[in-house]
Amino acid sequence: MNFGIYLIGYLIVIAGVIYAMHLAHIPQHWIVAVTVIMLGAGVLTGVKNTRTKDSV
């Protein structure tokens, strides 16, 4: 459930960045590149912060 909350939060941030880049007339290929990078960072951060510690 926590991962879903992280994902929703990152999607909202990404949507805001995309909108701001569109308003700034940044070319679409740069918008796509930034979106892919931010999605990857969001997934990595969400997994890192929500995974349980392995008990050895």
PDB file of N, H, CA, C and O in Angstrom:
ATOM      1  N   MET A   1       0.828  -1.199   0.000  1.00  0.00           N
ATOM      2  CA  MET A   1       0.000   0.000   0.000  1.00  0.00           C
ATOM      3  C   MET A   1       0.873   1.264   0.000  1.00  0.00           C
ATOM      4  O   MET A   1       0.562   2.233  -0.691  1.00  0.00           O
ATOM      5  N   ASN A   2       1.961   1.250   0.773  1.00  0.00           N
ATOM      6  H   ASN A   2       2.214   0.463   1.334  1.00  0.00           H
ATOM      7  CA  ASN A   2       2.833   2.417   0.823  1.00  0.00           C
ATOM      8  C   ASN A   2       3.454   2.702  -0.535  1.00  0.00           C
ATOM      9  O   ASN A   2       3.633   3.861  -0.910  1.00  0.00           O
ATOM     10  N   PHE A   3       3.787   1.632  -1.284  1.00  0.00           N
ATOM     11  H   PHE A   3       3.641   0.690  -0.979  1.00  0.00           H
ATOM     12  CA  PHE A   3       4.360   1.833  -2.611  1.00  0.00           C
ATOM     13  C   PHE A   3       3.363   2.550  -3.512  1.00  0.00           C
ATOM     14  O   PHE A   3       3.756   3.407  -4.304  1.00  0.00           O
ATOM     15  N   GLY A   4       2.093   2.217  -3.405  1.00  0.00           N
ATOM     16  H   GLY A   4       1.774   1.521  -2.762  1.00  0.00           H
ATOM     17  CA  GLY A   4       1.062   2.883  -4.192  1.00  0.00           C
ATOM     18  C   GLY A   4       0.972   4.368  -3.879  1.00  0.00           C
ATOM     19  O   GLY A   4       0.776   5.191  -4.773  1.00  0.00           O
ATOM     20  N   ILE A   5       1.115   4.700  -2.610  1.00  0.00           N
ATOM     21  H   ILE A   5       1.274   4.031  -1.883  1.00  0.00           H
ATOM     22  CA  ILE A   5       1.087   6.110  -2.203  1.00  0.00           C
ATOM     23  C   ILE A   5       2.287   6.844  -2.785  1.00  0.00           C
ATOM     24  O   ILE A   5       2.148   7.964  -3.276  1.00  0.00           O
ATOM     25  N   TYR A   6       3.469   6.224  -2.735  1.00  0.00           N
ATOM     26  H   TYR A   6       3.582   5.314  -2.336  1.00  0.00           H
ATOM     27  CA  TYR A   6       4.657   6.825  -3.350  1.00  0.00           C
ATOM     28  C   TYR A   6       4.435   7.035  -4.842  1.00  0.00           C
ATOM     29  O   TYR A   6       4.754   8.093  -5.386  1.00  0.00           O
ATOM     30  N   LEU A   7       3.883   6.014  -5.499  1.00  0.00           N
ATOM     31  H   LEU A   7       3.624   5.155  -5.057  1.00  0.00           H
ATOM     32  CA  LEU A   7       3.681   6.091  -6.936  1.00  0.00           C
ATOM     33  C   LEU A   7       2.694   7.201  -7.298  1.00  0.00           C
ATOM     34  O   LEU A   7       2.927   7.944  -8.251  1.00  0.00           O
ATOM     35  N   ILE A   8       1.614   7.320  -6.561  1.00  0.00           N
ATOM     36  H   ILE A   8       1.424   6.716  -5.787  1.00  0.00           H
ATOM     37  CA  ILE A   8       0.637   8.381  -6.824  1.00  0.00           C
ATOM     38  C   ILE A   8       1.274   9.754  -6.618  1.00  0.00           C
ATOM     39  O   ILE A   8       1.051  10.666  -7.415  1.00  0.00           O
ATOM     40  N   GLY A   9       2.062   9.906  -5.560  1.00  0.00           N
ATOM     41  H   GLY A   9       2.244   9.165  -4.913  1.00  0.00           H
ATOM     42  CA  GLY A   9       2.726  11.178  -5.305  1.00  0.00           C
ATOM     43  C   GLY A   9       3.695  11.550  -6.418  1.00  0.00           C
ATOM     44  O   GLY A   9       3.727  12.699  -6.859  1.00  0.00           O
ATOM     45  N   TYR A  10       4.486  10.580  -6.874  1.00  0.00           N
ATOM     46  H   TYR A  10       4.460   9.647  -6.516  1.00  0.00           H
ATOM     47  CA  TYR A  10       5.422  10.851  -7.961  1.00  0.00           C
ATOM     48  C   TYR A  10       4.695  11.167  -9.258  1.00  0.00           C
ATOM     49  O   TYR A  10       5.144  12.016 -10.028  1.00  0.00           O
ATOM     50  N   LEU A  11       3.572  10.490  -9.509  1.00  0.00           N
ATOM     51  H   LEU A  11       3.207   9.801  -8.883  1.00  0.00           H
ATOM     52  CA  LEU A  11       2.815  10.781 -10.729  1.00  0.00           C
ATOM     53  C   LEU A  11       2.270  12.207 -10.716  1.00  0.00           C
ATOM     54  O   LEU A  11       2.233  12.867 -11.754  1.00  0.00           O
ATOM     55  N   ILE A  12       1.855  12.675  -9.560  1.00  0.00           N
ATOM     56  H   ILE A  12       1.885  12.139  -8.717  1.00  0.00           H
ATOM     57  CA  ILE A  12       1.370  14.057  -9.448  1.00  0.00           C
ATOM     58  C   ILE A  12       2.515  15.046  -9.700  1.00  0.00           C
ATOM     59  O   ILE A  12       2.339  16.043 -10.400  1.00  0.00           O
ATOM     60  N   VAL A  13       3.677  14.762  -9.126  1.00  0.00           N
ATOM     61  H   VAL A  13       3.819  13.952  -8.557  1.00  0.00           H
ATOM     62  CA  VAL A  13       4.844  15.635  -9.340  1.00  0.00           C
ATOM     63  C   VAL A  13       5.243  15.625 -10.817  1.00  0.00           C
ATOM     64  O   VAL A  13       5.520  16.675 -11.395  1.00  0.00           O
ATOM     65  N   ILE A  14       5.271  14.438 -11.425  1.00  0.00           N
ATOM     66  H   ILE A  14       5.046  13.584 -10.955  1.00  0.00           H
ATOM     67  CA  ILE A  14       5.650  14.324 -12.828  1.00  0.00           C
ATOM     68  C   ILE A  14       4.663  15.076 -13.714  1.00  0.00           C
ATOM     69  O   ILE A  14       5.067  15.745 -14.665  1.00  0.00           O
ATOM     70  N   ALA A  15       3.374  14.970 -13.406  1.00  0.00           N
ATOM     71  H   ALA A  15       3.047  14.427 -12.633  1.00  0.00           H
ATOM     72  CA  ALA A  15       2.372  15.693 -14.191  1.00  0.00           C
ATOM     73  C   ALA A  15       2.598  17.201 -14.106  1.00  0.00           C
ATOM     74  O   ALA A  15       2.451  17.908 -15.103  1.00  0.00           O
ATOM     75  N   GLY A  16       2.952  17.691 -12.926  1.00  0.00           N
ATOM     76  H   GLY A  16       3.071  17.116 -12.116  1.00  0.00           H
ATOM     77  CA  GLY A  16       3.234  19.112 -12.776  1.00  0.00           C
ATOM     78  C   GLY A  16       4.461  19.547 -13.558  1.00  0.00           C
ATOM     79  O   GLY A  16       4.469  20.618 -14.165  1.00  0.00           O
ATOM     80  N   VAL A  17       5.493  18.721 -13.543  1.00  0.00           N
ATOM     81  H   VAL A  17       5.486  17.851 -13.049  1.00  0.00           H
ATOM     82  CA  VAL A  17       6.707  19.045 -14.297  1.00  0.00           C
ATOM     83  C   VAL A  17       6.425  19.042 -15.799  1.00  0.00           C
ATOM     84  O   VAL A  17       6.890  19.917 -16.529  1.00  0.00           O
ATOM     85  N   ILE A  18       5.664  18.054 -16.248  1.00  0.00           N
ATOM     86  H   ILE A  18       5.286  17.342 -15.655  1.00  0.00           H
ATOM     87  CA  ILE A  18       5.305  17.987 -17.670  1.00  0.00           C
ATOM     88  C   ILE A  18       4.535  19.235 -18.078  1.00  0.00           C
ATOM     89  O   ILE A  18       4.808  19.822 -19.125  1.00  0.00           O
ATOM     90  N   TYR A  19       3.582  19.640 -17.262  1.00  0.00           N
ATOM     91  H   TYR A  19       3.360  19.163 -16.412  1.00  0.00           H
ATOM     92  CA  TYR A  19       2.774  20.827 -17.574  1.00  0.00           C
ATOM     93  C   TYR A  19       3.647  22.083 -17.621  1.00  0.00           C
ATOM     94  O   TYR A  19       3.504  22.913 -18.519  1.00  0.00           O
ATOM     95  N   ALA A  20       4.549  22.215 -16.650  1.00  0.00           N
ATOM     96  H   ALA A  20       4.665  21.542 -15.920  1.00  0.00           H
ATOM     97  CA  ALA A  20       5.433  23.385 -16.627  1.00  0.00           C
ATOM     98  C   ALA A  20       6.355  23.396 -17.846  1.00  0.00           C
ATOM     99  O   ALA A  20       6.599  24.452 -18.431  1.00  0.00           O
ATOM    100  N   MET A  21       6.866  22.228 -18.228  1.00  0.00           N
ATOM    101  H   MET A  21       6.668  21.371 -17.753  1.00  0.00           H
ATOM    102  CA  MET A  21       7.735  22.157 -19.403  1.00  0.00           C
ATOM    103  C   MET A  21       6.957  22.498 -20.677  1.00  0.00           C
ATOM    104  O   MET A  21       7.485  23.145 -21.581  1.00  0.00           O
ATOM    105  N   HIS A  22       5.705  22.060 -20.738  1.00  0.00           N
ATOM    106  H   HIS A  22       5.276  21.534 -20.004  1.00  0.00           H
ATOM    107  CA  HIS A  22       4.865  22.386 -21.902  1.00  0.00           C
ATOM    108  C   HIS A  22       4.625  23.897 -21.988  1.00  0.00           C
ATOM    109  O   HIS A  22       4.686  24.482 -23.070  1.00  0.00           O
ATOM    110  N   LEU A  23       4.352  24.518 -20.843  1.00  0.00           N
ATOM    111  H   LEU A  23       4.302  24.043 -19.965  1.00  0.00           H
ATOM    112  CA  LEU A  23       4.125  25.962 -20.825  1.00  0.00           C
ATOM    113  C   LEU A  23       5.381  26.738 -21.195  1.00  0.00           C
ATOM    114  O   LEU A  23       5.300  27.849 -21.720  1.00  0.00           O
ATOM    115  N   ALA A  24       6.551  26.148 -20.917  1.00  0.00           N
ATOM    116  H   ALA A  24       6.617  25.246 -20.490  1.00  0.00           H
ATOM    117  CA  ALA A  24       7.823  26.797 -21.237  1.00  0.00           C
ATOM    118  C   ALA A  24       8.248  26.536 -22.683  1.00  0.00           C
ATOM    119  O   ALA A  24       9.324  26.960 -23.104  1.00  0.00           O
ATOM    120  N   HIS A  25       7.395  25.832 -23.442  1.00  0.00           N
ATOM    121  H   HIS A  25       6.521  25.488 -23.100  1.00  0.00           H
ATOM    122  CA  HIS A  25       7.645  25.522 -24.861  1.00  0.00           C
ATOM    123  C   HIS A  25       8.926  24.718 -25.063  1.00  0.00           C
ATOM    124  O   HIS A  25       9.676  24.945 -26.012  1.00  0.00           O
ATOM    125  N   ILE A  26       9.158  23.781 -24.159  1.00  0.00           N
ATOM    126  H   ILE A  26       8.548  23.596 -23.388  1.00  0.00           H
ATOM    127  CA  ILE A  26      10.301  22.873 -24.291  1.00  0.00           C
ATOM    128  C   ILE A  26       9.913  21.786 -25.295  1.00  0.00           C
ATOM    129  O   ILE A  26       8.784  21.297 -25.258  1.00  0.00           O
ATOM    130  N   PRO A  27      10.817  21.402 -26.183  1.00  0.00           N
ATOM    131  CA  PRO A  27      10.498  20.384 -27.196  1.00  0.00           C
ATOM    132  C   PRO A  27      10.015  19.071 -26.571  1.00  0.00           C
ATOM    133  O   PRO A  27      10.446  18.681 -25.486  1.00  0.00           O
ATOM    134  N   GLN A  28       9.112  18.406 -27.285  1.00  0.00           N
ATOM    135  H   GLN A  28       8.762  18.722 -28.166  1.00  0.00           H
ATOM    136  CA  GLN A  28       8.451  17.211 -26.765  1.00  0.00           C
ATOM    137  C   GLN A  28       9.433  16.080 -26.451  1.00  0.00           C
ATOM    138  O   GLN A  28       9.230  15.345 -25.485  1.00  0.00           O
ATOM    139  N   HIS A  29      10.487  15.930 -27.245  1.00  0.00           N
ATOM    140  H   HIS A  29      10.652  16.527 -28.030  1.00  0.00           H
ATOM    141  CA  HIS A  29      11.415  14.836 -26.973  1.00  0.00           C
ATOM    142  C   HIS A  29      12.142  15.036 -25.639  1.00  0.00           C
ATOM    143  O   HIS A  29      12.508  14.054 -24.993  1.00  0.00           O
ATOM    144  N   TRP A  30      12.354  16.262 -25.223  1.00  0.00           N
ATOM    145  H   TRP A  30      12.057  17.060 -25.748  1.00  0.00           H
ATOM    146  CA  TRP A  30      12.951  16.510 -23.910  1.00  0.00           C
ATOM    147  C   TRP A  30      11.956  16.213 -22.794  1.00  0.00           C
ATOM    148  O   TRP A  30      12.327  15.701 -21.737  1.00  0.00           O
ATOM    149  N   ILE A  31      10.698  16.538 -23.039  1.00  0.00           N
ATOM    150  H   ILE A  31      10.397  16.954 -23.897  1.00  0.00           H
ATOM    151  CA  ILE A  31       9.659  16.245 -22.049  1.00  0.00           C
ATOM    152  C   ILE A  31       9.550  14.738 -21.829  1.00  0.00           C
ATOM    153  O   ILE A  31       9.428  14.283 -20.692  1.00  0.00           O
ATOM    154  N   VAL A  32       9.593  13.969 -22.909  1.00  0.00           N
ATOM    155  H   VAL A  32       9.692  14.339 -23.833  1.00  0.00           H
ATOM    156  CA  VAL A  32       9.514  12.513 -22.801  1.00  0.00           C
ATOM    157  C   VAL A  32      10.731  11.974 -22.053  1.00  0.00           C
ATOM    158  O   VAL A  32      10.595  11.103 -21.194  1.00  0.00           O
ATOM    159  N   ALA A  33      11.906  12.482 -22.369  1.00  0.00           N
ATOM    160  H   ALA A  33      12.017  13.190 -23.066  1.00  0.00           H
ATOM    161  CA  ALA A  33      13.129  12.014 -21.706  1.00  0.00           C
ATOM    162  C   ALA A  33      13.083  12.288 -20.208  1.00  0.00           C
ATOM    163  O   ALA A  33      13.416  11.411 -19.410  1.00  0.00           O
ATOM    164  N   VAL A  34      12.684  13.470 -19.823  1.00  0.00           N
ATOM    165  H   VAL A  34      12.414  14.182 -20.471  1.00  0.00           H
ATOM    166  CA  VAL A  34      12.604  13.820 -18.404  1.00  0.00           C
ATOM    167  C   VAL A  34      11.552  12.964 -17.701  1.00  0.00           C
ATOM    168  O   VAL A  34      11.749  12.550 -16.558  1.00  0.00           O
ATOM    169  N   THR A  35      10.439  12.700 -18.378  1.00  0.00           N
ATOM    170  H   THR A  35      10.279  13.037 -19.306  1.00  0.00           H
ATOM    171  CA  THR A  35       9.386  11.876 -17.797  1.00  0.00           C
ATOM    172  C   THR A  35       9.876  10.460 -17.520  1.00  0.00           C
ATOM    173  O   THR A  35       9.603   9.905 -16.456  1.00  0.00           O
ATOM    174  N   VAL A  36      10.592   9.878 -18.463  1.00  0.00           N
ATOM    175  H   VAL A  36      10.814  10.329 -19.328  1.00  0.00           H
ATOM    176  CA  VAL A  36      11.106   8.519 -18.273  1.00  0.00           C
ATOM    177  C   VAL A  36      12.103   8.480 -17.116  1.00  0.00           C
ATOM    178  O   VAL A  36      12.072   7.558 -16.301  1.00  0.00           O
ATOM    179  N   ILE A  37      12.979   9.469 -17.042  1.00  0.00           N
ATOM    180  H   ILE A  37      13.004  10.219 -17.704  1.00  0.00           H
ATOM    181  CA  ILE A  37      13.953   9.524 -15.953  1.00  0.00           C
ATOM    182  C   ILE A  37      13.254   9.675 -14.603  1.00  0.00           C
ATOM    183  O   ILE A  37      13.623   9.011 -13.635  1.00  0.00           O
ATOM    184  N   MET A  38      12.250  10.544 -14.536  1.00  0.00           N
ATOM    185  H   MET A  38      11.950  11.084 -15.322  1.00  0.00           H
ATOM    186  CA  MET A  38      11.536  10.754 -13.273  1.00  0.00           C
ATOM    187  C   MET A  38      10.735   9.523 -12.866  1.00  0.00           C
ATOM    188  O   MET A  38      10.641   9.218 -11.677  1.00  0.00           O
ATOM    189  N   LEU A  39      10.153   8.807 -13.836  1.00  0.00           N
ATOM    190  H   LEU A  39      10.230   9.054 -14.801  1.00  0.00           H
ATOM    191  CA  LEU A  39       9.431   7.576 -13.510  1.00  0.00           C
ATOM    192  C   LEU A  39      10.391   6.536 -12.931  1.00  0.00           C
ATOM    193  O   LEU A  39      10.066   5.871 -11.947  1.00  0.00           O
ATOM    194  N   GLY A  40      11.556   6.398 -13.529  1.00  0.00           N
ATOM    195  H   GLY A  40      11.820   6.938 -14.328  1.00  0.00           H
ATOM    196  CA  GLY A  40      12.547   5.468 -13.004  1.00  0.00           C
ATOM    197  C   GLY A  40      12.984   5.831 -11.600  1.00  0.00           C
ATOM    198  O   GLY A  40      13.095   4.964 -10.734  1.00  0.00           O
ATOM    199  N   ALA A  41      13.230   7.106 -11.375  1.00  0.00           N
ATOM    200  H   ALA A  41      13.140   7.810 -12.079  1.00  0.00           H
ATOM    201  CA  ALA A  41      13.633   7.560 -10.042  1.00  0.00           C
ATOM    202  C   ALA A  41      12.508   7.338  -9.022  1.00  0.00           C
ATOM    203  O   ALA A  41      12.767   6.991  -7.870  1.00  0.00           O
ATOM    204  N   GLY A  42      11.291   7.537  -9.446  1.00  0.00           N
ATOM    205  H   GLY A  42      11.080   7.819 -10.382  1.00  0.00           H
ATOM    206  CA  GLY A  42      10.147   7.327  -8.555  1.00  0.00           C
ATOM    207  C   GLY A  42       9.983   5.872  -8.152  1.00  0.00           C
ATOM    208  O   GLY A  42       9.724   5.571  -6.986  1.00  0.00           O
ATOM    209  N   VAL A  43      10.132   4.974  -9.108  1.00  0.00           N
ATOM    210  H   VAL A  43      10.342   5.219 -10.054  1.00  0.00           H
ATOM    211  CA  VAL A  43      10.022   3.547  -8.798  1.00  0.00           C
ATOM    212  C   VAL A  43      11.159   3.112  -7.880  1.00  0.00           C
ATOM    213  O   VAL A  43      10.934   2.400  -6.902  1.00  0.00           O
ATOM    214  N   LEU A  44      12.375   3.540  -8.194  1.00  0.00           N
ATOM    215  H   LEU A  44      12.558   4.118  -8.989  1.00  0.00           H
ATOM    216  CA  LEU A  44      13.516   3.176  -7.339  1.00  0.00           C
ATOM    217  C   LEU A  44      13.350   3.704  -5.921  1.00  0.00           C
ATOM    218  O   LEU A  44      13.618   2.982  -4.961  1.00  0.00           O
ATOM    219  N   THR A  45      12.919   4.931  -5.778  1.00  0.00           N
ATOM    220  H   THR A  45      12.701   5.517  -6.558  1.00  0.00           H
ATOM    221  CA  THR A  45      12.730   5.511  -4.450  1.00  0.00           C
ATOM    222  C   THR A  45      11.607   4.811  -3.698  1.00  0.00           C
ATOM    223  O   THR A  45      11.728   4.531  -2.506  1.00  0.00           O
ATOM    224  N   GLY A  46      10.512   4.530  -4.402  1.00  0.00           N
ATOM    225  H   GLY A  46      10.413   4.758  -5.371  1.00  0.00           H
ATOM    226  CA  GLY A  46       9.393   3.847  -3.761  1.00  0.00           C
ATOM    227  C   GLY A  46       9.764   2.459  -3.285  1.00  0.00           C
ATOM    228  O   GLY A  46       9.401   2.067  -2.176  1.00  0.00           O
ATOM    229  N   VAL A  47      10.475   1.715  -4.100  1.00  0.00           N
ATOM    230  H   VAL A  47      10.770   2.034  -5.001  1.00  0.00           H
ATOM    231  CA  VAL A  47      10.892   0.365  -3.712  1.00  0.00           C
ATOM    232  C   VAL A  47      11.875   0.428  -2.552  1.00  0.00           C
ATOM    233  O   VAL A  47      11.780  -0.358  -1.609  1.00  0.00           O
ATOM    234  N   LYS A  48      12.812   1.355  -2.620  1.00  0.00           N
ATOM    235  H   LYS A  48      12.890   1.994  -3.386  1.00  0.00           H
ATOM    236  CA  LYS A  48      13.825   1.481  -1.566  1.00  0.00           C
ATOM    237  C   LYS A  48      13.180   1.816  -0.215  1.00  0.00           C
ATOM    238  O   LYS A  48      13.575   1.272   0.816  1.00  0.00           O
ATOM    239  N   ASN A  49      12.205   2.698  -0.225  1.00  0.00           N
ATOM    240  H   ASN A  49      11.884   3.141  -1.062  1.00  0.00           H
ATOM    241  CA  ASN A  49      11.617   3.155   1.036  1.00  0.00           C
ATOM    242  C   ASN A  49      10.503   2.258   1.580  1.00  0.00           C
ATOM    243  O   ASN A  49      10.150   2.365   2.755  1.00  0.00           O
ATOM    244  N   THR A  50       9.951   1.385   0.754  1.00  0.00           N
ATOM    245  H   THR A  50      10.238   1.299  -0.200  1.00  0.00           H
ATOM    246  CA  THR A  50       8.829   0.577   1.215  1.00  0.00           C
ATOM    247  C   THR A  50       9.157  -0.894   1.381  1.00  0.00           C
ATOM    248  O   THR A  50       8.343  -1.638   1.927  1.00  0.00           O
ATOM    249  N   ARG A  51      10.318  -1.337   0.930  1.00  0.00           N
ATOM    250  H   ARG A  51      10.979  -0.732   0.487  1.00  0.00           H
ATOM    251  CA  ARG A  51      10.630  -2.757   1.092  1.00  0.00           C
ATOM    252  C   ARG A  51      10.942  -3.079   2.535  1.00  0.00           C
ATOM    253  O   ARG A  51      11.416  -2.234   3.295  1.00  0.00           O
ATOM    254  N   THR A  52      10.664  -4.318   2.897  1.00  0.00           N
ATOM    255  H   THR A  52      10.279  -5.005   2.280  1.00  0.00           H
ATOM    256  CA  THR A  52      10.939  -4.735   4.260  1.00  0.00           C
ATOM    257  C   THR A  52      12.370  -5.252   4.346  1.00  0.00           C
ATOM    258  O   THR A  52      12.925  -5.753   3.368  1.00  0.00           O
ATOM    259  N   LYS A  53      12.934  -5.125   5.491  1.00  0.00           N
ATOM    260  H   LYS A  53      12.483  -4.718   6.285  1.00  0.00           H
ATOM    261  CA  LYS A  53      14.314  -5.580   5.710  1.00  0.00           C
ATOM    262  C   LYS A  53      14.338  -7.104   5.752  1.00  0.00           C
ATOM    263  O   LYS A  53      13.453  -7.729   6.336  1.00  0.00           O
ATOM    264  N   ASP A  54      15.346  -7.691   5.136  1.00  0.00           N
ATOM    265  H   ASP A  54      16.064  -7.182   4.662  1.00  0.00           H
ATOM    266  CA  ASP A  54      15.512  -9.136   5.169  1.00  0.00           C
ATOM    267  C   ASP A  54      16.062  -9.548   6.521  1.00  0.00           C
ATOM    268  O   ASP A  54      17.030  -8.973   7.020  1.00  0.00           O
ATOM    269  N   SER A  55      15.428 -10.551   7.101  1.00  0.00           N
ATOM    270  H   SER A  55      14.642 -11.017   6.696  1.00  0.00           H
ATOM    271  CA  SER A  55      15.955 -11.061   8.377  1.00  0.00           C
ATOM    272  C   SER A  55      16.832 -12.267   8.093  1.00  0.00           C
ATOM    273  O   SER A  55      16.380 -13.258   7.520  1.00  0.00           O
ATOM    274  N   VAL A  56      18.082 -12.174   8.498  1.00  0.00           N
ATOM    275  H   VAL A  56      18.450 -11.369   8.964  1.00  0.00           H
ATOM    276  CA  VAL A  56      19.052 -13.233   8.195  1.00  0.00           C
ATOM    277  C   VAL A  56      19.395 -13.977   9.454  1.00  0.00           C
ATOM    278  O   VAL A  56      20.197 -14.911   9.421  1.00  0.00           O
TER     279      VAL A  56
END
